[in-house]
Amino acid sequence: MAYFDAASAAPLHSVARQALLASLDEGWADPARLYREGRRARMLLDAAREAAAEAVGCRADELVFTSSGTRAVHAGVAGALAGRRRAGRHLIVSAVEHSSVLHSAEVHEADGGCVTQVPVDRGGAVAPAAYGDALRGDTALACLQSANHEVGTEQPVAAVADLCRETGVPLLVDAAQSLGWGPVAGDWSLLAASAHKWGGPSGVGLLVVRKGVRFSAQGPVDERESGRAAGFENIPAIVAAAASLRAVRADAAGEAARLRELTERIRARVPGLVPDVEVVGDPVRRLPGVVTFSCLYVDGEALLHELDREGFSVSSGSSCTSSTLTPSHVLRAMGVLSEGNVRVSLPLGAAEKDVERFLEVLPRAVAAVRDKLGAPVPGAVVREADVLVVDSLGKRCPIPVIELAKVIGDVPAGGLVRVLADDEAARLDIPAWCEMRGQEYVGEEPAEKGTAYTVRRVS
């Protein structure tokens, strides 16, 4: 098996395993106690905090350990908003933030706050000027990820941080995906990260709050972790997280260059190996080990199963792999194809031979899924004046797009095809198909059932 889903969770680093086992015998006691075992546990905890702070580029007393990266985000957003309540209740986030940030924004909005979502370009990046335009007198906090978890696009954190600093607004950075590669540049105010993203154990996150940032921890608190992360510290896991962060940083430059070459190989060769593929994400400003592409006429979940049978563990932002059957919010915000989406995120040490084998297997896997999907009974096709109507109601991605592709040649140049669909993914995938195929997407309108999407044949 080749594990290509490191953006979800990286395999446990060998240094993390060694540190975890070693500290199990030394770090079990209460670090708040004054007897020998407690002092020994406190020394381990303090050393881990110093090491993590050095990697982040902050003071040790600005960093606390949490039970997860998600918990760090929730605590950071809630605490910063509460600390600046007198300034206002306006929160700024990007449209492609991790769900932990967006869920925090939903809670804030439900509590009477105001949220502005900054859009991204087709590569998944925000424009710093858009954050500048969103800033206003009652803005309490802005959030921006350092790099996207689905497509790997790196964000202009330093430029946005400068704009926030000019207006006195703190910037919280979700650095979960990038911290293993290096410190986050810019004059940010708060930072959250998660150890299992860089090869540390799961269940350890970190939250950094710079000195001078108004912060009020929310919910029940205790005396641990400066009152910002309640509960007994998991010292063995914390020690392993800090040790692995230091270890991956030591090899980051060389490994980044190696993985970037491998993902660039995938980006360059997949469109030639597989017809009707859109490679998404910024081609330059991106994480070293992440590459994402979407395949027309492919069910994402079926493709993942096909690749799994071939020995590859990959992820997807396709709506077909979600229990909600809605497209990835990241792909939707970018306006790119969501069906048949595959995210390859290479772990440290990923072998070149496995990448080559993946490129050999992928065309066969996509073809197998497309063959299976080529057999469904087409939707009812009728003509209304000069419009060809395709009824794809009740059918999930990518069937509406497949049925559109089957009939587009049945209308003359300039003729219209109207697709009736009630799958949310159609709102994203039909316009994306038109752009890939050089057809004109006219627009959408409510139908008696579902939504009607109109396409004009160009050629």
C-alpha positions as CSV (number, residue, x, y, z in Angstrom):
1,M,0.0,0.0,0.0
2,A,1.1,3.6,-0.7
3,Y,-0.3,6.1,1.7
4,F,-1.0,9.4,-0.1
5,D,-3.2,11.2,2.4
6,A,-0.7,12.9,4.6
7,A,-2.7,16.2,4.6
8,S,-5.4,14.4,6.6
9,A,-3.0,12.7,9.0
10,A,0.7,12.1,8.5
11,P,2.2,8.7,9.6
12,L,3.7,8.8,13.1
13,H,7.3,10.0,12.7
14,S,10.0,7.6,14.1
15,V,11.3,10.3,16.4
16,A,7.8,10.8,17.7
17,R,7.4,7.1,18.5
18,Q,10.8,7.1,20.3
19,A,10.0,10.2,22.3
20,L,6.5,8.9,23.2
21,L,7.8,5.5,24.5
22,A,10.6,7.2,26.4
23,S,8.4,9.7,28.1
24,L,5.7,7.2,29.1
25,D,7.9,6.2,32.0
26,E,8.9,9.7,33.0
27,G,5.9,12.0,32.1
28,W,2.9,10.3,33.8
29,A,2.8,12.3,37.0
30,D,1.0,15.6,37.6
31,P,3.3,18.5,36.5
32,A,1.7,20.8,38.9
33,R,2.9,18.8,41.9
34,L,6.2,19.6,43.8
35,Y,7.4,16.1,44.5
36,R,10.0,14.4,42.4
37,E,7.8,12.7,39.9
38,G,5.8,15.9,39.4
39,R,9.0,18.0,38.9
40,R,10.2,15.4,36.3
41,A,7.0,15.7,34.4
42,R,7.1,19.5,34.6
43,M,10.7,19.5,33.2
44,L,9.5,17.4,30.2
45,L,6.5,19.7,29.6
46,D,8.6,22.8,29.8
47,A,11.2,21.4,27.5
48,A,8.5,20.5,24.9
49,R,7.0,24.0,25.2
50,E,10.4,25.6,24.6
51,A,11.0,23.4,21.5
52,A,7.6,24.0,20.0
53,A,7.9,27.8,20.6
54,E,11.3,27.8,18.9
55,A,9.8,26.1,15.9
56,V,6.8,28.4,15.8
57,G,8.9,31.6,16.4
58,C,7.2,32.8,19.5
59,R,7.9,33.0,23.3
60,A,7.3,29.9,25.3
61,D,4.8,31.7,27.6
62,E,2.7,32.5,24.5
63,L,2.2,28.9,23.6
64,V,-0.2,26.4,25.2
65,F,-1.0,22.8,24.3
66,T,-4.6,21.8,23.5
67,S,-6.3,18.4,23.0
68,S,-6.4,18.9,19.2
69,G,-5.8,21.5,16.4
70,T,-9.6,21.9,16.1
71,R,-9.8,22.7,19.8
72,A,-7.0,25.2,19.4
73,V,-8.9,27.0,16.6
74,H,-12.2,27.0,18.6
75,A,-10.4,28.3,21.7
76,G,-8.5,30.9,19.8
77,V,-11.4,32.3,17.8
78,A,-13.7,32.4,20.9
79,G,-11.1,33.9,23.2
80,A,-10.0,36.6,20.7
81,L,-13.6,37.6,19.9
82,A,-14.5,37.8,23.6
83,G,-11.3,39.7,24.4
84,R,-12.1,42.4,21.8
85,R,-15.9,42.5,22.3
86,R,-15.7,46.2,23.1
87,A,-14.1,46.8,19.7
88,G,-17.0,45.1,17.9
89,R,-18.4,41.8,16.8
90,H,-17.3,41.6,13.2
91,L,-15.3,38.5,12.2
92,I,-13.5,38.0,8.9
93,V,-12.7,34.6,7.4
94,S,-11.7,33.3,4.0
95,A,-14.2,31.2,2.0
96,V,-11.8,28.2,2.1
97,E,-10.9,28.0,5.8
98,H,-10.9,24.7,7.5
99,S,-14.3,23.6,8.9
100,S,-13.1,24.3,12.4
101,V,-12.8,28.0,11.6
102,L,-16.1,28.1,9.7
103,H,-17.9,26.3,12.5
104,S,-16.6,28.9,14.9
105,A,-17.9,31.6,12.6
106,E,-21.3,30.0,12.5
107,V,-21.5,29.9,16.3
108,H,-20.4,33.6,16.4
109,E,-23.1,34.5,13.9
110,A,-25.7,32.6,15.7
111,D,-24.8,34.5,18.9
112,G,-25.5,37.8,17.2
113,G,-22.1,38.5,15.6
114,C,-21.4,39.5,12.0
115,V,-19.2,37.4,9.6
116,T,-17.6,38.4,6.3
117,Q,-16.3,35.6,4.0
118,V,-13.5,36.8,1.7
119,P,-13.7,35.1,-1.7
120,V,-10.8,33.4,-3.4
121,D,-9.6,33.2,-7.0
122,R,-9.7,30.1,-9.1
123,G,-6.4,28.9,-7.7
124,G,-7.8,29.1,-4.1
125,A,-5.9,32.2,-2.9
126,V,-7.3,35.4,-1.4
127,A,-6.3,38.8,-2.5
128,P,-4.8,40.8,0.4
129,A,-6.7,43.9,-0.8
130,A,-10.0,41.9,-0.3
131,Y,-9.1,41.5,3.4
132,G,-8.3,45.2,3.5
133,D,-11.7,46.0,2.0
134,A,-13.4,43.8,4.6
135,L,-11.7,45.4,7.6
136,R,-13.9,48.0,9.3
137,G,-14.2,49.9,12.6
138,D,-16.0,47.1,14.4
139,T,-13.8,44.2,13.2
140,A,-12.7,42.2,16.2
141,L,-10.8,39.4,14.5
142,A,-9.6,38.1,11.1
143,C,-8.7,34.5,10.3
144,L,-6.6,33.2,7.4
145,Q,-5.1,29.7,6.9
146,S,-1.5,29.6,6.0
147,A,-2.1,26.9,3.3
148,N,-5.2,25.1,2.2
149,H,-5.9,21.6,3.4
150,E,-7.6,20.4,0.1
151,V,-5.7,22.0,-2.7
152,G,-2.4,23.0,-1.1
153,T,-2.6,26.7,-2.1
154,E,-0.5,28.9,0.2
155,Q,-2.1,32.2,1.3
156,P,-0.5,35.7,1.5
157,V,-0.5,35.7,5.3
158,A,2.3,38.3,5.7
159,A,0.5,40.8,3.5
160,V,-2.8,40.3,5.2
161,A,-1.2,40.5,8.6
162,D,0.3,43.9,7.7
163,L,-3.1,45.2,6.8
164,C,-4.6,43.9,10.0
165,R,-1.8,45.4,12.1
166,E,-2.4,48.8,10.5
167,T,-6.0,48.8,11.7
168,G,-5.3,47.2,15.1
169,V,-7.1,43.9,14.2
170,P,-5.5,40.6,15.4
171,L,-5.0,37.9,12.7
172,L,-5.5,34.3,13.7
173,V,-3.6,31.9,11.4
174,D,-4.5,28.2,11.0
175,A,-1.1,26.8,10.4
176,A,-2.0,23.1,10.6
177,Q,-0.9,22.2,7.1
178,S,2.3,24.3,6.9
179,L,3.9,24.4,10.3
180,G,5.9,21.2,9.6
181,W,7.6,23.0,6.7
182,G,8.6,26.2,8.4
183,P,7.4,29.1,10.6
184,V,4.6,31.3,9.4
185,A,5.8,34.6,8.1
186,G,4.2,37.9,9.0
187,D,3.2,39.8,12.0
188,W,0.2,37.6,13.0
189,S,-1.4,37.6,16.4
190,L,-2.7,34.1,17.1
191,L,-1.8,30.7,15.6
192,A,-3.2,27.2,15.8
193,A,-1.7,23.9,14.7
194,S,-2.1,20.2,15.0
195,A,0.6,17.6,15.7
196,H,-0.8,14.8,13.6
197,K,-0.3,16.9,10.5
198,W,3.5,16.8,10.8
199,G,3.9,13.2,12.1
200,G,3.3,13.8,15.8
201,P,0.6,11.8,17.7
202,S,-3.0,12.7,17.3
203,G,-4.7,14.5,20.2
204,V,-2.1,17.4,20.5
205,G,-2.7,20.9,19.2
206,L,-1.1,24.2,19.9
207,L,-2.4,27.6,20.4
208,V,-0.2,30.7,20.4
209,V,-1.5,34.1,21.6
210,R,1.0,36.9,21.2
211,K,1.7,39.2,24.1
212,G,-0.5,42.3,23.9
213,V,-3.4,40.5,22.2
214,R,-6.7,40.9,24.1
215,F,-7.8,37.4,24.9
216,S,-10.5,36.0,27.3
217,A,-10.7,32.3,27.5
218,Q,-14.2,31.0,27.2
219,G,-16.0,28.2,28.9
220,P,-15.0,26.4,32.1
221,V,-11.2,26.9,32.7
222,D,-8.7,25.7,35.2
223,E,-5.2,26.6,36.2
224,R,-3.5,24.5,33.5
225,E,-2.0,25.9,30.3
226,S,-2.4,29.5,31.5
227,G,-6.1,28.9,31.8
228,R,-6.5,28.6,28.0
229,A,-6.7,24.8,27.7
230,A,-8.4,23.0,30.6
231,G,-7.6,19.4,31.5
232,F,-4.6,17.3,32.5
233,E,-1.8,17.6,30.0
234,N,-0.9,14.5,28.0
235,I,2.8,14.9,28.5
236,P,4.1,11.9,26.6
237,A,2.1,12.9,23.5
238,I,3.2,16.6,23.9
239,V,6.8,15.5,24.2
240,A,6.4,13.4,21.1
241,A,4.7,16.2,19.2
242,A,7.5,18.7,20.0
243,A,10.3,16.2,19.2
244,S,8.8,15.3,15.8
245,L,8.2,18.9,14.9
246,R,11.9,19.6,15.5
247,A,12.9,16.5,13.5
248,V,10.8,17.3,10.4
249,R,12.0,20.8,10.4
250,A,15.6,19.6,10.3
251,D,14.9,17.8,7.0
252,A,12.3,20.2,5.7
253,A,14.3,22.0,3.0
254,G,15.6,18.9,1.3
255,E,12.4,17.0,1.6
256,A,10.3,19.9,0.4
257,A,12.4,20.1,-2.8
258,R,12.1,16.3,-3.4
259,L,8.3,16.2,-2.8
260,R,7.7,19.3,-4.9
261,E,9.4,17.6,-7.8
262,L,7.2,14.5,-7.4
263,T,3.9,16.5,-7.1
264,E,5.0,18.6,-10.1
265,R,5.4,15.4,-12.0
266,I,1.8,14.4,-11.2
267,R,0.5,17.9,-12.1
268,A,2.2,17.8,-15.4
269,R,1.5,14.2,-16.5
270,V,-2.0,13.5,-15.3
271,P,-3.8,15.7,-17.9
272,G,-1.9,13.8,-20.7
273,L,-2.7,10.4,-19.1
274,V,-6.3,11.0,-18.3
275,P,-8.7,12.8,-20.6
276,D,-11.0,15.5,-19.2
277,V,-9.1,16.3,-16.1
278,E,-8.8,19.7,-14.3
279,V,-5.7,20.2,-12.1
280,V,-6.7,22.6,-9.3
281,G,-4.9,24.8,-6.9
282,D,-2.2,27.4,-7.4
283,P,0.5,25.9,-9.6
284,V,3.4,27.8,-7.8
285,R,2.4,29.0,-4.4
286,R,1.5,25.6,-2.9
287,L,2.6,23.1,-0.3
288,P,5.4,20.8,-1.5
289,G,3.5,17.5,-1.1
290,V,-0.1,18.3,-2.2
291,V,-1.6,18.0,-5.7
292,T,-5.3,17.9,-6.5
293,F,-7.2,17.2,-9.7
294,S,-10.8,16.5,-10.7
295,C,-12.0,14.1,-13.4
296,L,-15.1,14.6,-15.5
297,Y,-17.7,11.9,-15.6
298,V,-16.3,10.2,-12.5
299,D,-17.9,9.3,-9.2
300,G,-15.4,10.4,-6.6
301,E,-16.2,7.7,-4.1
302,A,-16.0,4.9,-6.7
303,L,-12.6,6.2,-7.9
304,L,-11.2,6.2,-4.4
305,H,-12.3,2.6,-3.9
306,E,-10.8,1.7,-7.2
307,L,-7.5,3.3,-6.3
308,D,-7.7,1.6,-2.9
309,R,-7.9,-1.8,-4.5
310,E,-4.8,-0.9,-6.5
311,G,-3.0,-0.1,-3.3
312,F,-3.3,3.7,-3.0
313,S,-4.8,5.7,-0.1
314,V,-5.9,9.1,-1.4
315,S,-8.5,11.6,-0.4
316,S,-11.2,13.6,-2.2
317,G,-13.2,16.8,-2.0
318,S,-15.9,15.4,-4.2
319,S,-19.5,15.6,-3.1
320,C,-19.8,11.9,-3.7
321,T,-17.5,11.1,-0.7
322,S,-19.5,13.2,1.7
323,S,-22.4,12.0,3.8
324,T,-24.1,15.3,3.1
325,L,-23.9,14.9,-0.7
326,T,-22.8,18.5,-1.0
327,P,-19.6,19.6,-2.9
328,S,-16.5,20.6,-1.0
329,H,-16.8,24.2,0.2
330,V,-13.2,24.7,-0.9
331,L,-13.8,23.6,-4.5
332,R,-17.1,25.4,-4.6
333,A,-15.5,28.7,-3.5
334,M,-12.8,28.3,-6.2
335,G,-15.5,27.6,-8.9
336,V,-13.7,24.5,-10.1
337,L,-14.9,21.0,-11.0
338,S,-15.8,18.9,-8.0
339,E,-16.7,15.6,-9.5
340,G,-14.1,12.9,-9.5
341,N,-11.9,14.9,-7.2
342,V,-8.6,13.3,-6.0
343,R,-6.2,14.8,-3.5
344,V,-2.7,13.3,-3.4
345,S,-0.8,14.4,-0.4
346,L,2.6,12.7,-0.1
347,P,4.1,11.9,3.3
348,L,7.7,12.5,4.2
349,G,9.8,9.8,2.6
350,A,7.3,9.1,-0.2
351,A,9.0,6.9,-2.8
352,E,9.4,7.9,-6.4
353,K,8.5,4.4,-7.5
354,D,5.1,4.7,-5.8
355,V,4.4,7.9,-7.6
356,E,5.3,6.3,-10.9
357,R,3.1,3.4,-10.1
358,F,0.2,5.7,-9.2
359,L,0.6,7.4,-12.6
360,E,0.5,4.0,-14.3
361,V,-2.6,2.9,-12.3
362,L,-4.6,6.1,-12.4
363,P,-5.7,6.0,-16.1
364,R,-6.9,2.4,-15.7
365,A,-8.8,3.3,-12.5
366,V,-10.5,6.3,-14.1
367,A,-11.4,4.4,-17.2
368,A,-13.0,1.6,-15.1
369,V,-15.2,4.0,-13.2
370,R,-16.2,5.8,-16.4
371,D,-17.1,2.5,-18.0
372,K,-19.4,1.7,-15.1
373,L,-21.1,5.1,-15.3
374,G,-21.5,5.0,-19.0
375,A,-24.3,2.5,-18.7
376,P,-27.0,4.3,-16.8
377,V,-30.3,5.0,-18.6
378,P,-30.2,8.5,-19.9
379,G,-32.6,11.0,-18.4
380,A,-35.8,11.8,-20.3
381,V,-34.9,14.1,-23.1
382,V,-37.6,16.3,-24.6
383,R,-37.7,19.4,-26.8
384,E,-39.3,22.6,-25.7
385,A,-39.3,24.9,-28.8
386,D,-35.6,25.4,-29.5
387,V,-34.4,24.0,-26.1
388,L,-33.4,20.4,-25.4
389,V,-34.4,19.5,-21.9
390,V,-32.6,16.8,-19.9
391,D,-34.3,15.5,-16.8
392,S,-31.6,14.4,-14.3
393,L,-33.7,14.9,-11.2
394,G,-32.9,12.4,-8.5
395,K,-29.5,11.6,-10.0
396,R,-26.2,12.3,-8.2
397,C,-22.9,13.5,-9.5
398,P,-21.5,13.0,-12.1
399,I,-24.7,11.7,-13.9
400,P,-26.2,15.2,-14.7
401,V,-22.9,16.2,-16.4
402,I,-22.6,12.9,-18.3
403,E,-26.2,13.2,-19.6
404,L,-25.5,16.8,-20.7
405,A,-22.4,15.7,-22.5
406,K,-24.4,12.9,-24.3
407,V,-26.9,15.3,-25.8
408,I,-25.0,18.5,-26.4
409,G,-24.2,17.3,-29.9
410,D,-27.9,16.9,-30.7
411,V,-28.5,20.6,-30.8
412,P,-27.1,23.0,-33.5
413,A,-24.5,25.6,-32.8
414,G,-26.3,28.3,-30.8
415,G,-28.9,25.9,-29.5
416,L,-29.7,25.4,-25.9
417,V,-29.7,22.5,-23.5
418,R,-31.5,22.8,-20.2
419,V,-30.6,20.3,-17.5
420,L,-33.0,19.7,-14.6
421,A,-31.1,18.6,-11.5
422,D,-31.5,18.5,-7.8
423,D,-28.0,17.5,-6.8
424,E,-26.2,20.5,-5.3
425,A,-23.0,19.5,-7.1
426,A,-24.6,20.3,-10.4
427,R,-24.4,24.0,-9.5
428,L,-20.6,23.8,-9.6
429,D,-19.9,21.0,-12.1
430,I,-22.1,22.1,-15.0
431,P,-20.4,25.6,-15.3
432,A,-17.0,23.9,-14.8
433,W,-17.8,21.4,-17.6
434,C,-18.8,24.3,-19.9
435,E,-15.5,26.0,-19.3
436,M,-13.5,22.8,-20.0
437,R,-15.5,22.0,-23.1
438,G,-15.7,25.6,-24.5
439,Q,-19.5,25.8,-24.2
440,E,-21.4,28.8,-22.9
441,Y,-23.0,28.5,-19.5
442,V,-26.1,30.7,-19.7
443,G,-27.2,30.4,-16.1
444,E,-29.6,28.8,-13.7
445,E,-33.1,29.3,-12.5
446,P,-35.5,27.6,-10.1
447,A,-37.6,24.9,-11.6
448,E,-40.8,23.2,-10.5
449,K,-38.5,20.5,-9.1
450,G,-34.8,21.2,-8.5
451,T,-32.9,23.7,-10.6
452,A,-32.7,24.3,-14.4
453,Y,-29.2,24.9,-15.8
454,T,-29.0,26.2,-19.3
455,V,-26.1,25.7,-21.6
456,R,-25.6,27.1,-25.1
457,R,-23.7,25.0,-27.7
458,V,-20.9,27.1,-29.1
459,S,-19.4,24.6,-31.5
